[in-house]
Amino acid sequence: MSEGREFRYTTSDDKTDFVSLGEFIPGILLEIRYYSAFNFIGERIRGYEEPVALMTKEGAAALKKVSEDLEKEGYVLKIYDAYRPQMAVDHFVAWGEDTGDIRMKQYFYPELNKSEAFEKGFIATHSGHSRGSTVDLTLFDMKTGRDVDMGGPFDYFGELSHPDYRGITDEQYENRMILRDAMMKHGFLPIAEEWWHFTLKDEPYPDTYFTFPVRQ
């Protein structure tokens, strides 16, 4: 994470520069998984007090442009997660250390030995989501009334989730690239491990991890 240098950061509970994506971007859909029990832990995550998606104003403005572009192609953005408070990340870490809790294994990590969750990077003590300019999302097809088929589910711990994974159909791969290209066009960067995860390149708080809970 720190690329060989000391990892320095600050924390803040100031939400002044954050907006609600559901209010800021017309037509956007929300499926806030960590507010529900349908996630890799199997219970609501600490800090998710309302089923809303928060993001920095800068991140939200860029995402609105993505939404406007994709709307012309018949797609709507569906948000799984955006800002994630540090207390939620701490919840993830505590779960990762409890190797006996595997209640959601068959759905989210059937191929993973949970004891390797930290080593393989699925769980970490800090998340870019806590800086406020990272978002997890997918596409919803207005013609079919269904989520676009990305060839693998959100938050699946495995190679299937890698954006460039080719063990899926050509159509599923192309769907991933439609999302990726639209996000990158407006300043978001992808990662190698998760097709749904993007961070604003010029994020306004690159060294600040926020602590306020998710609520309006």
Backbone bond lengths (Angstrom), bond angles and torsions (degrees), N, CA, C in turn:
res aa  C-N    CA-C-N  psi(-1)  N-CA   C-N-CA  omega(-1)  CA-C   N-CA-C  phi
1 M - - - 1.464 - - 1.522 111.16 -
2 S 1.329 116.69 -42.73 1.466 120.04 -175.46 1.516 112.71 -92.87
3 E 1.354 117.75 -0.24 1.452 122.22 175.25 1.525 112.40 52.26
4 G 1.327 115.56 44.21 1.448 119.50 173.34 1.511 115.32 85.10
5 R 1.322 118.56 -1.63 1.451 120.37 177.98 1.526 108.97 -117.11
6 E 1.300 115.70 167.65 1.450 119.75 179.01 1.529 110.23 -65.12
7 F 1.318 115.83 133.35 1.467 121.27 -179.25 1.521 108.80 -83.90
8 R 1.331 116.60 106.06 1.451 121.44 -178.36 1.524 109.90 -112.21
9 Y 1.322 115.32 137.34 1.445 119.98 -178.83 1.522 109.72 -157.74
10 T 1.324 114.71 165.52 1.462 121.04 173.87 1.521 108.05 -121.63
11 T 1.328 116.64 163.45 1.452 121.32 175.83 1.526 109.09 -119.05
12 S 1.328 115.94 157.25 1.461 120.64 -178.76 1.524 109.62 -155.26
13 D 1.328 115.83 146.81 1.465 120.29 173.43 1.526 111.26 -113.16
14 D 1.335 116.28 19.48 1.462 122.60 -178.45 1.532 109.79 -88.83
15 K 1.325 117.37 114.27 1.458 121.43 -178.39 1.527 112.69 -101.49
16 T 1.321 116.82 17.34 1.467 121.62 -176.10 1.518 112.71 -56.03
17 D 1.328 117.23 -38.77 1.464 121.09 -173.80 1.524 112.48 -91.25
18 F 1.333 117.73 14.81 1.463 121.27 -178.31 1.523 111.23 -108.21
19 V 1.335 115.01 148.27 1.459 121.50 176.17 1.525 109.19 -129.39
20 S 1.321 115.96 162.35 1.457 122.44 175.89 1.527 108.70 -87.70
21 L 1.315 117.26 122.02 1.466 120.53 -178.49 1.523 111.31 -63.16
22 G 1.330 116.98 -34.98 1.454 120.28 -179.91 1.512 113.11 -63.05
23 E 1.310 117.16 -27.74 1.464 121.82 177.82 1.527 111.82 -93.32
24 F 1.319 116.41 -30.84 1.464 121.06 -173.20 1.537 112.59 -80.94
25 I 1.336 116.22 -32.90 1.468 119.82 -176.00 1.526 109.54 -114.94
26 P 1.332 118.68 110.28 1.469 121.44 -178.35 1.529 111.96 -59.55
27 G 1.320 116.51 134.00 1.457 121.30 173.36 1.506 116.52 82.60
28 I 1.321 117.73 -5.22 1.454 120.07 -178.05 1.527 110.01 -66.25
29 L 1.342 116.12 147.15 1.457 121.34 179.16 1.521 110.21 -105.33
30 L 1.322 116.54 146.20 1.462 121.73 -179.91 1.521 110.15 -121.23
31 E 1.302 116.21 131.02 1.466 122.98 171.15 1.529 106.43 -136.20
32 I 1.301 115.74 76.09 1.465 121.60 -171.04 1.529 109.12 -76.44
33 R 1.315 115.51 93.76 1.456 121.73 -171.91 1.528 113.24 -62.17
34 Y 1.312 117.23 -33.89 1.464 118.57 -175.19 1.526 112.68 -80.95
35 Y 1.330 116.54 -6.85 1.464 120.05 170.75 1.527 109.87 -83.21
36 S 1.320 116.24 -20.90 1.456 122.06 -178.50 1.530 110.34 -101.49
37 A 1.328 115.58 -176.57 1.468 120.67 175.66 1.518 111.23 -96.13
38 F 1.341 117.79 -3.10 1.459 120.14 179.69 1.526 109.51 -90.34
39 N 1.321 114.32 78.93 1.461 122.24 176.71 1.526 107.63 -152.42
40 F 1.316 117.66 178.50 1.461 119.98 -172.10 1.524 113.78 -67.13
41 I 1.327 118.01 -15.79 1.466 120.86 176.61 1.525 110.97 -90.56
42 G 1.340 117.25 -39.59 1.450 120.78 177.92 1.509 114.52 98.94
43 E 1.326 117.18 18.68 1.462 122.03 177.82 1.521 108.12 -156.98
44 R 1.347 116.50 163.48 1.459 118.59 176.85 1.518 109.65 -62.70
45 I 1.324 115.35 137.91 1.461 121.04 -176.49 1.526 109.86 -85.81
46 R 1.318 115.30 140.41 1.459 120.42 -179.41 1.528 110.90 -57.97
47 G 1.319 115.43 136.47 1.465 120.74 179.10 1.506 114.10 98.48
48 Y 1.342 117.42 -14.49 1.465 120.59 177.99 1.527 108.27 -94.10
49 E 1.324 115.87 89.43 1.460 121.63 -174.08 1.525 112.95 -91.02
50 E 1.326 117.32 -18.90 1.457 122.30 176.55 1.527 108.34 -142.99
51 P 1.331 118.34 151.47 1.469 120.96 -179.28 1.519 112.34 -81.47
52 V 1.318 115.89 63.18 1.464 121.80 -179.26 1.525 109.51 -122.98
53 A 1.318 115.49 162.94 1.467 122.00 177.68 1.520 108.56 -118.24
54 L 1.313 116.92 120.89 1.459 122.51 179.66 1.522 109.74 -109.51
55 M 1.325 115.43 149.85 1.463 120.56 179.71 1.528 108.51 -156.73
56 T 1.313 116.84 156.36 1.457 119.19 175.33 1.524 109.49 -61.55
57 K 1.317 116.24 155.00 1.459 120.69 -179.48 1.529 110.76 -58.37
58 E 1.318 115.84 -38.39 1.465 120.07 -179.57 1.524 111.39 -65.94
59 G 1.327 115.82 -44.40 1.450 119.65 178.35 1.517 112.16 -64.67
60 A 1.323 115.94 -41.99 1.455 120.84 -179.39 1.531 111.46 -65.06
61 A 1.332 116.97 -38.59 1.462 120.53 179.68 1.528 111.11 -63.78
62 A 1.326 115.90 -41.25 1.465 120.12 178.11 1.526 110.53 -67.65
63 L 1.316 117.09 -40.25 1.458 121.00 -179.36 1.531 110.92 -67.14
64 K 1.312 116.79 -32.35 1.466 120.35 177.35 1.523 110.68 -62.63
65 K 1.325 116.88 -37.42 1.469 120.64 177.12 1.527 111.01 -66.33
66 V 1.329 115.91 -38.58 1.466 120.10 175.68 1.524 109.43 -60.39
67 S 1.326 115.72 -46.25 1.463 121.28 -179.17 1.525 111.62 -60.05
68 E 1.308 116.12 -42.59 1.465 120.35 -178.82 1.528 110.73 -64.94
69 D 1.317 117.42 -40.21 1.467 120.80 178.40 1.526 111.28 -64.66
70 L 1.321 116.21 -47.83 1.458 120.09 -175.17 1.527 112.42 -72.07
71 E 1.318 116.59 -27.90 1.463 120.15 177.07 1.522 110.77 -60.23
72 K 1.322 117.11 -33.91 1.466 121.70 178.86 1.519 111.35 -66.13
73 E 1.331 116.07 -22.13 1.466 121.27 179.21 1.529 112.19 -98.54
74 G 1.332 116.18 5.05 1.458 119.68 176.90 1.509 115.61 91.57
75 Y 1.333 116.61 15.08 1.463 120.32 -178.53 1.531 111.40 -112.85
76 V 1.315 115.22 150.80 1.456 123.11 171.95 1.524 107.75 -122.01
77 L 1.313 117.24 142.95 1.456 121.01 177.73 1.526 110.28 -77.66
78 K 1.323 116.00 135.70 1.465 121.56 172.49 1.523 107.93 -116.48
79 I 1.324 115.77 123.67 1.461 121.88 -175.46 1.533 110.68 -97.44
80 Y 1.319 116.10 127.22 1.463 121.61 173.82 1.531 111.91 -93.08
81 D 1.327 115.40 -37.70 1.464 120.16 -178.87 1.515 109.14 -162.31
82 A 1.318 116.22 149.38 1.463 121.06 175.31 1.530 107.25 -134.25
83 Y 1.330 117.90 -111.73 1.467 118.70 176.10 1.526 109.92 -61.15
84 R 1.327 114.23 135.55 1.472 121.79 179.85 1.526 108.46 -129.16
85 P 1.325 118.36 116.14 1.469 119.19 -177.74 1.527 112.28 -67.69
86 Q 1.325 115.07 155.53 1.453 119.69 -179.21 1.523 112.41 -58.38
87 M 1.337 117.43 -31.55 1.470 119.39 179.68 1.522 111.39 -64.26
88 A 1.324 117.29 -29.69 1.460 121.04 176.01 1.526 110.56 -70.64
89 V 1.321 116.06 -41.39 1.461 120.35 176.86 1.523 110.45 -61.60
90 D 1.328 116.10 -40.22 1.461 120.77 176.57 1.529 111.08 -62.01
91 H 1.328 116.57 -35.30 1.463 121.59 176.15 1.522 110.00 -63.59
92 F 1.326 116.74 -42.49 1.466 121.19 176.78 1.530 110.75 -59.38
93 V 1.326 115.39 -44.97 1.470 120.18 -177.95 1.529 110.44 -62.74
94 A 1.329 116.64 -44.70 1.469 120.56 179.48 1.523 110.70 -60.97
95 W 1.337 116.25 -40.13 1.468 120.52 176.92 1.527 110.55 -63.54
96 G 1.335 115.95 -42.61 1.458 119.98 -179.10 1.517 112.74 -62.37
97 E 1.318 116.69 -32.29 1.455 121.37 -179.58 1.525 112.35 -78.81
98 D 1.333 116.69 -18.23 1.466 121.57 178.61 1.527 108.65 -92.64
99 T 1.316 117.46 83.91 1.460 121.42 -173.04 1.529 113.13 -67.85
100 G 1.321 117.10 -12.03 1.457 119.83 179.33 1.514 114.01 -82.56
101 D 1.326 117.52 -15.63 1.461 121.98 -178.65 1.526 109.29 -88.25
102 I 1.317 116.23 97.66 1.474 120.95 -178.74 1.532 110.83 -126.94
103 R 1.324 116.24 31.77 1.469 120.01 -173.70 1.526 113.70 -61.98
104 M 1.354 117.89 -27.81 1.465 120.05 -178.32 1.529 112.48 -106.83
105 K 1.304 116.67 14.97 1.469 121.26 -175.81 1.523 113.00 -56.98
106 Q 1.315 118.12 -44.22 1.465 120.46 -175.04 1.523 112.73 -64.18
107 Y 1.326 117.08 -22.83 1.463 120.70 -177.76 1.524 113.80 -95.06
108 F 1.338 117.21 -36.28 1.455 120.30 -169.65 1.532 115.80 -118.33
109 Y 1.328 117.95 -21.54 1.463 118.38 179.80 1.520 112.33 -150.62
110 P 1.340 117.69 53.19 1.463 120.70 -177.70 1.529 113.81 -63.19
111 E 1.324 117.73 -25.84 1.461 121.22 -177.20 1.522 112.65 -96.23
112 L 1.329 117.44 -4.43 1.461 121.20 -173.44 1.524 111.60 -102.71
113 N 1.324 115.60 132.09 1.456 120.55 167.40 1.519 105.75 -78.49
114 K 1.315 117.64 116.78 1.455 120.97 -172.10 1.519 113.28 -56.25
115 S 1.311 117.98 -27.11 1.463 120.79 179.42 1.523 111.95 -64.26
116 E 1.345 117.19 -14.26 1.462 121.89 179.96 1.523 112.72 -98.96
117 A 1.328 116.87 7.36 1.465 120.49 -174.93 1.526 113.00 -60.22
118 F 1.331 117.25 -38.75 1.464 120.71 178.72 1.524 110.87 -75.03
119 E 1.317 115.36 -47.52 1.465 121.01 -177.05 1.519 112.09 -57.63
120 K 1.327 116.94 -37.90 1.456 120.94 -177.43 1.524 112.73 -90.91
121 G 1.323 117.54 3.35 1.448 121.11 172.31 1.514 116.64 85.03
122 F 1.314 117.57 10.68 1.458 119.18 178.96 1.525 112.03 -76.95
123 I 1.323 116.52 -26.91 1.459 122.25 177.51 1.526 108.45 -126.98
124 A 1.337 117.17 135.04 1.462 121.84 178.92 1.525 108.81 -143.85
125 T 1.325 116.04 162.18 1.467 120.36 -176.34 1.520 113.02 -76.01
126 H 1.327 117.28 -17.14 1.464 121.28 176.04 1.523 109.29 -136.99
127 S 1.319 116.01 150.40 1.454 121.55 -179.62 1.514 110.58 -130.25
128 G 1.331 115.97 142.58 1.453 120.00 174.89 1.523 112.61 -60.27
129 H 1.326 116.98 -24.77 1.461 120.47 177.03 1.526 111.47 -58.22
130 S 1.315 116.64 -32.13 1.470 120.25 -177.52 1.522 112.35 -72.26
131 R 1.328 117.68 -11.56 1.463 121.06 175.89 1.532 111.41 -86.09
132 G 1.321 117.20 -10.16 1.456 120.94 169.24 1.503 118.12 92.54
133 S 1.336 118.50 -1.10 1.460 119.56 -177.70 1.525 112.61 -124.07
134 T 1.323 115.66 24.65 1.456 122.44 177.24 1.519 108.86 -115.98
135 V 1.330 115.92 144.50 1.462 120.32 -177.64 1.526 110.10 -140.42
136 D 1.324 116.42 143.67 1.461 123.95 171.40 1.517 107.12 -109.47
137 L 1.322 117.37 127.06 1.459 119.01 -173.82 1.515 112.49 -157.24
138 T 1.321 114.62 170.14 1.456 122.08 174.86 1.520 108.35 -143.76
139 L 1.331 115.99 -173.44 1.457 121.31 179.84 1.520 110.57 -112.55
140 F 1.314 115.48 143.82 1.463 123.16 174.83 1.521 107.32 -115.04
141 D 1.331 116.63 128.32 1.463 122.56 -176.90 1.527 109.49 -89.62
142 M 1.315 116.69 115.55 1.459 121.19 -177.71 1.538 111.89 -68.37
143 K 1.322 117.74 -25.41 1.464 120.38 -179.51 1.522 111.34 -73.85
144 T 1.302 117.15 -42.53 1.465 120.69 -177.26 1.519 112.46 -91.28
145 G 1.346 116.65 -19.75 1.461 120.37 -176.39 1.520 112.23 71.92
146 R 1.327 116.53 26.94 1.459 121.58 -178.15 1.526 110.87 -136.42
147 D 1.326 115.25 160.53 1.457 119.63 171.39 1.521 109.27 -61.53
148 V 1.307 116.42 144.01 1.458 120.96 175.18 1.530 108.83 -68.33
149 D 1.318 116.91 139.87 1.465 122.30 -177.67 1.529 109.78 -77.04
150 M 1.328 116.06 108.97 1.459 121.75 -179.49 1.533 112.40 -97.58
151 G 1.315 117.23 3.93 1.457 119.59 176.45 1.503 115.13 81.09
152 G 1.316 116.95 2.58 1.461 121.31 -179.97 1.514 109.53 -177.30
153 P 1.328 117.84 150.31 1.465 120.93 -175.21 1.525 113.73 -80.86
154 F 1.312 115.06 160.46 1.459 122.12 173.31 1.523 110.23 -60.95
155 D 1.318 116.51 138.89 1.461 124.62 175.53 1.526 114.45 67.54
156 Y 1.323 117.01 23.92 1.457 119.68 174.16 1.530 108.58 -79.27
157 F 1.318 116.54 125.47 1.463 121.45 -177.74 1.529 109.33 -87.69
158 G 1.318 116.84 93.78 1.448 119.22 179.80 1.512 112.49 171.34
159 E 1.313 115.72 175.15 1.458 122.16 -176.72 1.521 112.35 -61.88
160 L 1.325 116.76 -28.36 1.459 121.66 178.31 1.523 112.12 -53.51
161 S 1.328 117.12 -28.68 1.461 121.69 -176.90 1.523 113.55 -82.62
162 H 1.326 117.78 -11.91 1.460 119.63 -179.91 1.532 109.32 -63.32
163 P 1.320 118.47 130.71 1.462 120.94 -176.66 1.527 114.10 -55.28
164 D 1.330 117.05 -34.41 1.457 120.67 -176.93 1.527 113.01 -95.61
165 Y 1.322 117.89 13.04 1.461 121.40 178.96 1.528 109.60 -64.01
166 R 1.335 117.38 127.99 1.459 120.46 -175.39 1.522 113.88 -105.78
167 G 1.326 116.97 10.75 1.451 119.80 176.26 1.516 112.08 -84.48
168 I 1.317 116.48 27.09 1.465 123.57 177.88 1.526 107.51 -124.71
169 T 1.334 117.47 175.32 1.457 119.45 -179.31 1.530 110.72 -72.91
170 D 1.300 115.66 161.31 1.463 120.43 177.75 1.534 110.89 -60.30
171 E 1.327 116.65 -37.93 1.461 120.49 179.78 1.526 111.16 -65.58
172 Q 1.325 117.10 -42.47 1.466 120.85 178.62 1.524 110.67 -63.81
173 Y 1.326 116.28 -41.81 1.466 120.40 177.82 1.530 110.69 -63.44
174 E 1.320 116.64 -43.24 1.463 120.76 179.63 1.529 110.77 -62.94
175 N 1.324 117.15 -37.22 1.460 120.58 177.46 1.525 110.90 -61.58
176 R 1.322 116.38 -40.76 1.465 120.07 177.05 1.524 110.55 -61.66
177 M 1.329 115.91 -39.29 1.459 120.24 -177.92 1.526 111.55 -72.10
178 I 1.328 118.13 -31.32 1.472 120.42 175.93 1.528 109.49 -60.12
179 L 1.331 116.04 -47.02 1.466 120.55 178.04 1.520 110.75 -65.03
180 R 1.313 116.95 -47.24 1.469 121.84 -177.46 1.528 111.33 -60.43
181 D 1.335 116.78 -47.55 1.469 120.60 -177.96 1.527 111.61 -62.83
182 A 1.331 116.43 -41.37 1.464 119.96 -179.40 1.521 111.05 -65.93
183 M 1.320 116.71 -39.60 1.462 120.53 179.45 1.527 111.10 -68.13
184 M 1.309 116.72 -44.73 1.463 120.21 -178.27 1.525 111.71 -66.87
185 K 1.310 117.22 -33.18 1.468 121.50 178.43 1.520 111.35 -57.67
186 H 1.329 116.63 -31.68 1.459 120.82 -176.73 1.528 112.92 -109.84
187 G 1.320 115.95 27.49 1.450 120.08 166.72 1.510 117.40 93.92
188 F 1.330 117.83 11.47 1.453 120.04 177.48 1.526 110.89 -96.81
189 L 1.313 116.00 145.87 1.451 121.64 178.80 1.527 110.14 -108.66
190 P 1.333 117.26 136.05 1.455 120.66 176.37 1.529 110.41 -86.58
191 I 1.321 116.22 174.18 1.456 121.24 171.27 1.519 108.17 -123.32
192 A 1.314 116.82 165.28 1.463 121.50 -173.28 1.522 113.41 -79.25
193 E 1.330 117.36 -14.65 1.461 119.89 -170.86 1.528 115.42 -102.15
194 E 1.353 117.83 -20.78 1.465 119.92 -172.16 1.527 110.98 -137.87
195 W 1.313 117.98 120.29 1.468 120.90 -177.25 1.532 112.25 -67.54
196 W 1.322 117.84 -19.99 1.471 122.33 -173.51 1.534 113.79 -95.49
197 H 1.323 119.67 -4.61 1.466 124.20 -166.78 1.529 111.31 -105.71
198 F 1.344 116.52 126.71 1.466 121.56 -179.86 1.531 110.11 -142.88
199 T 1.335 115.47 143.53 1.461 121.96 178.37 1.527 109.70 -126.06
200 L 1.312 116.76 135.52 1.460 121.34 177.44 1.524 109.18 -61.03
201 K 1.325 116.39 125.39 1.461 121.16 -176.73 1.521 111.70 -57.65
202 D 1.314 116.72 -46.55 1.465 121.32 -179.51 1.532 109.75 -98.45
203 E 1.308 116.75 55.21 1.460 120.47 -177.63 1.531 110.19 -63.45
204 P 1.328 117.66 139.56 1.466 120.92 -174.02 1.526 114.15 -74.02
205 Y 1.326 118.11 -19.29 1.470 120.73 -177.53 1.533 110.54 -128.84
206 P 1.331 117.93 66.44 1.462 120.66 -174.93 1.521 115.06 -66.68
207 D 1.327 117.73 -18.33 1.463 120.55 -177.77 1.529 112.53 -124.28
208 T 1.335 117.30 17.79 1.463 120.82 -178.85 1.525 110.02 -118.30
209 Y 1.322 115.60 129.68 1.457 121.83 178.23 1.530 107.98 -112.50
210 F 1.333 115.58 119.86 1.455 120.91 -172.66 1.531 111.48 -88.24
211 T 1.317 115.44 153.72 1.458 121.16 -171.69 1.519 114.90 -122.13
212 F 1.332 119.36 -8.39 1.464 120.42 -176.66 1.535 109.83 -70.37
213 P 1.334 117.83 150.15 1.465 121.04 -178.79 1.519 112.40 -71.54
214 V 1.328 116.24 162.24 1.449 122.09 177.97 1.528 109.72 -82.40
215 R 1.299 115.07 106.33 1.459 122.26 175.81 1.515 107.73 -164.72
216 Q 1.332 116.21 161.28 1.466 120.95 -178.56 1.531 110.19 -66.26
